[in-house]
Amino acid sequence: MLFHLGALWRLNELGYLPKLDRVSSVSGGSIAAAVLALSWSELEFQSGGVAGNFQDLVVEPLRRFARKTIDLPAVLLHSDFHPGNVLWRYGRVSGVVDWPGACSGPAAADVGHCRINLLTMGAEVASRFTVRWEQLAGTTYHPWGDVVTVVGFLDDLRDDWGSERLLVEDMLARAIAELAG
């Protein structure tokens, strides 16, 4: 992530950022690209194409984010947990289907995946799900799950998503702000 930040920083210093049509990325670079995208409309490009507020809007939030450690216990993950994979009988969960991507990792990864899918029903639905999961799990949801999930969805965030895209962008911005502290 910090390597990618350095590359973006240098592109800014050279005045190339406003000339870019697209930023493609993988892994930690996607987090850096997401912060850049979320800050894009607020960047103040001066003559020569250099954003004078790049450090405040992109560099410092990523540095704060990178200072945080994420030490979450590993559990069995579904890796595609969303309402369409949950079976119900008489108002109770009777099973979960579609397990080919099962692996181990922090529960926040599955919760985050479900939260982003629930945004299609509204932010309040995702919030209610999270509160209920926290009650049942006896722990607090870690916003890292939102970051990982949104970064995984970045290629799917097209302009035709409409208001859902704004909800996803808001989810990412809140999670990064919370993690950056």
Phi, psi and chi 1 to 4 in degrees:
 res  aa     phi    psi   chi1   chi2   chi3   chi4
   1 MET       -  -45.6  174.0  177.0   62.2      -
   2 LEU   -70.5  -32.3  -67.8  177.3      -      -
   3 PHE   -60.9  -44.7  170.0   82.2      -      -
   4 HIS   -66.1  -38.3  -60.1   90.0      -      -
   5 LEU   -59.5  -42.9  171.1   59.8      -      -
   6 GLY   -60.3  -38.9      -      -      -      -
   7 ALA   -66.5  -43.2      -      -      -      -
   8 LEU   -64.5  -39.5  -67.6  172.0      -      -
   9 TRP   -60.7  -45.0 -161.1  -15.4      -      -
  10 ARG   -66.2  -39.9 -173.5   66.8 -179.9  132.5
  11 LEU   -60.3  -37.5  -72.7  169.7      -      -
  12 ASN   -65.6  -46.4 -177.0   56.6      -      -
  13 GLU   -58.4  -33.7  -70.2  173.8  -17.8      -
  14 LEU   -85.0   -5.1  -64.6  171.4      -      -
  15 GLY    79.5   20.5      -      -      -      -
  16 TYR   -91.7  -18.8  -77.0  112.6      -      -
  17 LEU   -54.6  -48.1  -81.7 -175.1      -      -
  18 PRO   -69.9   -9.4   23.1  -31.0      -      -
  19 LYS   -89.0  -10.3  -62.1  175.5 -175.7  176.3
  20 LEU   -77.6  138.5  -61.2  177.8      -      -
  21 ASP   -92.6  -28.3  -69.3  -34.4      -      -
  22 ARG  -157.5  146.9  174.1  175.0  -65.4  160.1
  23 VAL  -119.7  115.7  173.9      -      -      -
  24 SER   -99.3  146.1  -64.1      -      -      -
  25 SER  -157.3  165.0   58.1      -      -      -
  26 VAL  -137.9  159.6  -64.1      -      -      -
  27 SER    53.2 -134.2 -168.1      -      -      -
  28 GLY   -61.2  -25.2      -      -      -      -
  29 GLY   -62.9  -27.3      -      -      -      -
  30 SER   -68.6  -31.8  -64.9      -      -      -
  31 ILE   -67.8  -44.4  -64.1  171.6      -      -
  32 ALA   -62.4  -42.5      -      -      -      -
  33 ALA   -64.6  -37.0      -      -      -      -
  34 ALA   -66.2  -41.8      -      -      -      -
  35 VAL   -64.0  -41.7  170.9      -      -      -
  36 LEU   -60.3  -45.7  175.2   65.6      -      -
  37 ALA   -63.1  -41.7      -      -      -      -
  38 LEU   -67.9  -25.7  -70.3  168.4      -      -
  39 SER   -95.2   -9.8  -56.6      -      -      -
  40 TRP   -51.8  -47.3 -169.4  -98.5      -      -
  41 SER   -67.8  -17.0   64.2      -      -      -
  42 GLU   -99.7   -8.7  -62.7  176.0   46.7      -
  43 LEU   -66.9  133.9  -71.1  174.0      -      -
  44 GLU  -104.7   94.1  -62.3  169.2   -3.2      -
  45 PHE   -79.3  126.8  -69.6  103.4      -      -
  46 GLN   -96.8  179.9  -58.3  159.6   -2.4      -
  47 SER   -57.6  140.6   62.7      -      -      -
  48 GLY    90.5   -3.1      -      -      -      -
  49 GLY    80.5   14.6      -      -      -      -
  50 VAL   -95.6  128.5  176.0      -      -      -
  51 ALA   -82.4  113.1      -      -      -      -
  52 GLY   -66.6  -25.1      -      -      -      -
  53 ASN  -104.0   20.2   56.4  -10.8      -      -
  54 PHE   -58.7  -43.7 -176.9   81.8      -      -
  55 GLN   -63.4  -43.3  -77.4 -171.0  -81.6      -
  56 ASP   -66.9  -40.6  -68.7  -22.0      -      -
  57 LEU   -91.0  -25.6  -63.9  178.4      -      -
  58 VAL  -119.4  -53.2  179.5      -      -      -
  59 VAL   -64.9  -54.3  174.7      -      -      -
  60 GLU   -64.4  -42.9  -70.1  -49.5  -45.2      -
  61 PRO   -60.5  -38.4  -25.8   34.4      -      -
  62 LEU   -69.8  -36.8  -79.6  166.8      -      -
  63 ARG   -64.0  -43.9  -78.6 -179.1  165.2  170.1
  64 ARG   -62.5  -43.1  -75.3 -167.8  -53.1  -86.5
  65 PHE   -59.8  -43.4 -179.2   81.9      -      -
  66 ALA   -68.2  -21.5      -      -      -      -
  67 ARG   -76.4  -16.2  -73.9 -174.0 -162.6  109.4
  68 LYS   -82.6  137.8  -57.7  -73.3 -178.1  175.6
  69 THR   -99.1  147.9   58.4      -      -      -
  70 ILE  -122.4  100.8  -60.5  168.5      -      -
  71 ASP  -114.4   86.2 -170.6   18.3      -      -
  72 LEU  -114.4  140.9  -60.6  171.2      -      -
  73 PRO   -67.7  148.9   21.3  -28.2      -      -
  74 ALA   -85.3  138.3      -      -      -      -
  75 VAL  -134.4  174.4  -61.7      -      -      -
  76 LEU   -72.4  122.8  175.1   64.1      -      -
  77 LEU  -105.7  144.9  -66.7 -179.8      -      -
  78 HIS   -78.3  -43.4 -176.5  -84.8      -      -
  79 SER    79.0   -1.2  -66.1      -      -      -
  80 ASP  -149.2   42.6 -171.7   22.9      -      -
  81 PHE   -77.1  117.2 -173.1   67.6      -      -
  82 HIS  -156.1  167.5   61.3   80.4      -      -
  83 PRO   -54.6  -31.6  -26.3   34.4      -      -
  84 GLY   -69.2  -15.2      -      -      -      -
  85 ASN  -101.6    7.2  -77.8  -25.4      -      -
  86 VAL  -106.3  127.4  178.9      -      -      -
  87 LEU   -96.8  141.0  -57.6  176.6      -      -
  88 TRP  -123.7  147.7  -64.9   84.0      -      -
  89 ARG  -148.0  121.0 -176.3  172.7 -178.7  170.1
  90 TYR    56.0   41.0  -56.1  116.0      -      -
  91 GLY    77.1   10.3      -      -      -      -
  92 ARG  -128.6  150.5  -61.9 -179.0   56.2   88.5
  93 VAL   -66.7  127.5  173.6      -      -      -
  94 SER  -112.3   -8.9   61.8      -      -      -
  95 GLY   174.1  167.7      -      -      -      -
  96 VAL  -131.5  129.2  178.2      -      -      -
  97 VAL  -110.3  172.0  -62.0      -      -      -
  98 ASP    70.5   69.5 -167.3   18.1      -      -
  99 TRP  -105.4   20.1  -73.7   84.8      -      -
 100 PRO   -65.7  -21.4   23.0  -32.1      -      -
 101 GLY   -98.3   13.8      -      -      -      -
 102 ALA   -55.8  140.9      -      -      -      -
 103 CYS  -161.5 -174.2   61.5      -      -      -
 104 SER  -108.4  150.2   67.0      -      -      -
 105 GLY   168.8 -177.2      -      -      -      -
 106 PRO   -68.0  138.1  -17.4   28.8      -      -
 107 ALA   -55.1  -29.8      -      -      -      -
 108 ALA   -57.4  -25.0      -      -      -      -
 109 ALA   -66.1  -45.9      -      -      -      -
 110 ASP   -70.1  -39.3  -91.3   -6.7      -      -
 111 VAL   -63.1  -44.3  175.6      -      -      -
 112 GLY   -61.2  -41.2      -      -      -      -
 113 HIS   -62.3  -42.8 -171.0   85.6      -      -
 114 CYS   -67.4  -40.0 -168.6      -      -      -
 115 ARG   -58.5  -44.8  -77.5  170.0   46.5   81.9
 116 ILE   -67.7  -34.9 -161.9  169.3      -      -
 117 ASN   -68.1  -34.3  -81.2  -84.1      -      -
 118 LEU   -71.9  -17.1  -70.4  171.1      -      -
 119 LEU   -59.4  -24.0  -73.4  177.8      -      -
 120 THR   -64.7  -18.7   60.7      -      -      -
 121 MET  -102.0   -1.3  -63.9  178.5 -128.5      -
 122 GLY   116.5  151.2      -      -      -      -
 123 ALA   -62.9  -32.2      -      -      -      -
 124 GLU   -64.7  -36.8  177.3   57.6   29.9      -
 125 VAL   -65.2  -44.6  174.6      -      -      -
 126 ALA   -61.6  -39.7      -      -      -      -
 127 SER   -66.0  -44.2  179.4      -      -      -
 128 ARG   -62.5  -40.9  -74.4 -165.4  -25.1 -106.7
 129 PHE   -59.1  -44.9  165.9   77.2      -      -
 130 THR   -63.6  -44.7  -53.3      -      -      -
 131 VAL   -59.8  -44.5  167.9      -      -      -
 132 ARG   -66.3  -41.0 -173.6   66.5  178.3  134.9
 133 TRP   -61.4  -43.5  176.9   84.2      -      -
 134 GLU   -60.1  -41.3  -72.0  175.3  -26.7      -
 135 GLN   -62.0  -47.1  -68.1  168.4  -15.2      -
 136 LEU   -71.9  -36.6  -67.6  170.6      -      -
 137 ALA   -81.8  -20.2      -      -      -      -
 138 GLY    70.9   27.9      -      -      -      -
 139 THR  -146.7  171.1 -170.6      -      -      -
 140 THR   -96.5  137.2  -57.1      -      -      -
 141 TYR   -64.6  135.5  175.6   67.0      -      -
 142 HIS   -96.8  125.7 -161.2  -69.8      -      -
 143 PRO   -62.9  -11.9   20.8  -30.4      -      -
 144 TRP   -54.1  -35.0  168.9   87.1      -      -
 145 GLY   -61.0  -36.9      -      -      -      -
 146 ASP   -67.5  -42.7  -73.0  -13.7      -      -
 147 VAL   -61.6  -50.3  173.6      -      -      -
 148 VAL   -60.7  -42.5  168.6      -      -      -
 149 THR   -67.4  -47.8  -58.1      -      -      -
 150 VAL   -63.8  -41.9  173.1      -      -      -
 151 VAL   -59.3  -38.5  165.3      -      -      -
 152 GLY   -66.8  -23.8      -      -      -      -
 153 PHE   -95.7   -1.6  -85.7   82.4      -      -
 154 LEU   -54.7  -39.8  -75.3  176.8      -      -
 155 ASP   -65.6  -23.5  -75.4  -17.7      -      -
 156 ASP   -89.5   -8.6  -64.9  -33.5      -      -
 157 LEU   -80.4   93.3  -71.6  179.6      -      -
 158 ARG  -101.4  163.0  -53.1  -88.5 -172.4 -107.9
 159 ASP   -61.9  -26.4  -69.5  -28.5      -      -
 160 ASP   -79.1    4.7   62.3  -10.1      -      -
 161 TRP   -71.7  -20.9  -91.3   40.8      -      -
 162 GLY    63.3 -133.3      -      -      -      -
 163 SER   -65.7  -27.7   62.6      -      -      -
 164 GLU   -62.2  -37.3  -70.5  173.7   -1.1      -
 165 ARG   -61.8  -40.9  179.4 -170.8  176.3  108.0
 166 LEU   -64.5  -38.1  -61.8  175.9      -      -
 167 LEU   -65.0  -40.7  -69.2  171.4      -      -
 168 VAL   -65.5  -44.3  170.8      -      -      -
 169 GLU   -62.8  -39.0  -71.1  174.8   -5.7      -
 170 ASP   -65.5  -41.0 -176.7   59.5      -      -
 171 MET   -59.2  -45.4  177.5 -174.4  -88.2      -
 172 LEU   -65.4  -45.6  178.8   60.6      -      -
 173 ALA   -60.7  -42.6      -      -      -      -
 174 ARG   -64.7  -43.3  -72.3  174.4 -169.0 -105.2
 175 ALA   -64.5  -45.0      -      -      -      -
 176 ILE   -65.2  -40.8  -71.7  174.1      -      -
 177 ALA   -62.1  -42.2      -      -      -      -
 178 GLU   -66.1  -42.4 -172.3  174.1  -20.3      -
 179 LEU   -69.8  -34.9  -72.4  168.7      -      -
 180 ALA   -72.9  -21.0      -      -      -      -
 181 GLY    59.6      -      -      -      -      -
